[in-house]
Amino acid sequence: MLEWLKDILGDGYTEEIDKQVSDEIGKAYAPRADLDSANEAKAAAEAQLADANKTIAGYKDMDIDAIRQSAADWQAKAEQAQKDADARVAAVQFDARLDGAIGKRRGRSPKAIKALLDMDALRGSKNQDQDIDAALDALQKDSGYLFEPVETPPPYAAGTGTAAVRQTTNRDVAMRRAMGLPDKAADQK
């Protein structure tokens, strides 16, 4: 309802006039809430435009060639880091292969064995497993003392050592006494 319209028209005010005036005002003017939201949207758009203009001005001051060079430098650093990581992984894998082969051949001192091998040639080899085996075979022939023998020791034989092999019987004891020899049965107890 338009209260101000009642004051102007006085007794001539009717609901129908109020409705007609409200409709005409609605056609020509926007509601206050719509105006406020439009003003807020305009202010936000102006702020975004100002930020974009600042960014554009910053780009104008930038040296594009320096940015390109910086990007190329970072790319080179990333590629070098990848190469270094790959080299470290390959070194660890080679060391594990070599240590496994030395352990398989029962090497006594892996450090001494590695000192006698041509490590650079083995690292650069295309077929490292075969070349490591061949190098260890040659080293085992030349310096067999660096490796434990492959042969298994003979099994323990009962009756060897400090224990008596056979038991003395009473007849042996009687014979010793008759001959005047010391009694071994007494020594064993």
Disulfide bonds with the S-S distance in Angstrom:
none
